């Protein structure tokens, strides 16, 4: 197999596992099992030789036997952690070594697998470990990009929805068209507007933002157009308005739906003529601006109700940029949260805390009605140690962790309960879609169905209304 350092990126074609065991038969058996489940495996009987492939950018997980001649599993763990403590190391252990393995997990091992290994448990644990490693590498790459002026360091996410958003913003930024940005509260409309400015030829000039909903109606025309001395009571000197101040740059009008009708009429003329008149003046002043307007409502529907000028809607709606809600791109939540957590911890001079997998599941299951703004606030709370990321949500069992009182009940029961919780969380996140759930958990459809049957789980309990796919039903009929 080629050197993973040369071929693997944060998203490798296949999840990569470095497998170490001095028993040739065991090594070959587990290698075949993992390869059948879609892993890329490099197997080695000598730990010291295997570790030559381990480096700070190592793209996968390591599964090692504990008892081996020469360098044993605990020695492997120690050496790997010296290279990069975030590389997941899982230990193969016999039943008599479970207390030692529990101790090793507390010292930094990712998990342990009791021999003889249940193939389903083995595949689940490694899939989670590789996904965790990919998240770590993604976050590191993101930190390196921040400040480099790249669009993907500003509009963060690896989901298809964010890929599309970046493509649209990149194309729109190079144009001179006025733009309408649509998005829910907290989705990042001003961030998108700033990107449209910063990646355009207008970047050296001003980006002028005004919230139409935050200004009293009697002040908004003066703010936008400026005024001459004596234009109204209290106007003692000339004032340059926001539109004139944005000359050569970008004017961002947030909550455009809140703009009064009389101001809408004047704005429409500005967009058509590219000139303004200050209040109290008849002099035309040419302005070179690009207008980016943002709204959280359907302006066309508002226009149909007479609450917004239809001609202004069509004038603004030359190019539309729609920002996906956070619930529409849940796969981006861990990366975004890690980014915000790092930033908050740095600002407050603290080490960013690590989230348990139960906390990560809670993040993924939450709907985030406040979108990115709510997620950023959650990261701030966690960085300060002032609360949970998702308030009011009881922590679910951690499918990969080891409870402090692990010796109080049989290990099999602990793992069984944790496995059920992990499947339930994934089904909830994927609205009961079997194909998507299997992909998230790193399982085949058949394996997922068998595990659901063992735990008494019904995909129908997790479906949204009218959300049924024939493909999933057909796949289920093949499982006997």
HELIX and SHEET records of a PDB file:
HELIX    1   1 UNK A    4  UNK A    7  1                                   4    
HELIX    2   2 UNK A   24  UNK A   36  1                                  13    
HELIX    3   3 UNK A   47  UNK A   50  1                                   4    
HELIX    4   4 UNK A   51  UNK A   53  5                                   3    
HELIX    5   5 UNK A   73  UNK A   83  1                                  11    
HELIX    6   6 UNK A   95  UNK A   97  5                                   3    
HELIX    7   7 UNK A   98  UNK A  106  1                                   9    
HELIX    8   8 UNK A  119  UNK A  145  1                                  27    
HELIX    9   9 UNK A  151  UNK A  153  5                                   3    
HELIX   10  10 UNK A  160  UNK A  173  1                                  14    
HELIX   11  11 UNK A  189  UNK A  198  1                                  10    
HELIX   12  12 UNK A  201  UNK A  204  5                                   4    
HELIX   13  13 UNK A  217  UNK A  225  1                                   9    
HELIX   14  14 UNK A  242  UNK A  245  1                                   4    
HELIX   15  15 UNK A  256  UNK A  258  5                                   3    
HELIX   16  16 UNK A  261  UNK A  273  1                                  13    
HELIX   17  17 UNK A  299  UNK A  304  1                                   6    
HELIX   18  18 UNK A  310  UNK A  316  1                                   7    
HELIX   19  19 UNK A  326  UNK A  332  5                                   7    
HELIX   20  20 UNK A  333  UNK A  347  1                                  15    
HELIX   21  21 UNK A  357  UNK A  365  1                                   9    
HELIX   22  22 UNK A  371  UNK A  384  1                                  14    
HELIX   23  23 UNK A  406  UNK A  408  5                                   3    
HELIX   24  24 UNK A  411  UNK A  429  1                                  19    
HELIX   25  25 UNK A  434  UNK A  441  1                                   8    
HELIX   26  26 UNK A  445  UNK A  455  1                                  11    
HELIX   27  27 UNK A  459  UNK A  462  5                                   4    
HELIX   28  28 UNK A  470  UNK A  477  1                                   8    
SHEET    1   A 5 UNK A  40  UNK A  44  0                                        
SHEET    2   A 5 UNK A  16  UNK A  20  1                                        
SHEET    3   A 5 UNK A  61  UNK A  65  1                                        
SHEET    4   A 5 UNK A  89  UNK A  93  1                                        
SHEET    5   A 5 UNK A 111  UNK A 114  1                                        
SHEET    1   B 5 UNK A 207  UNK A 211  0                                        
SHEET    2   B 5 UNK A 250  UNK A 254  1                                        
SHEET    3   B 5 UNK A 290  UNK A 295  1                                        
SHEET    4   B 5 UNK A 179  UNK A 182  1                                        
SHEET    5   B 5 UNK A 319  UNK A 322  1                                        
SHEET    1   C 2 UNK A 275  UNK A 276  0                                        
SHEET    2   C 2 UNK A 285  UNK A 286 -1                                        
END                                                                             
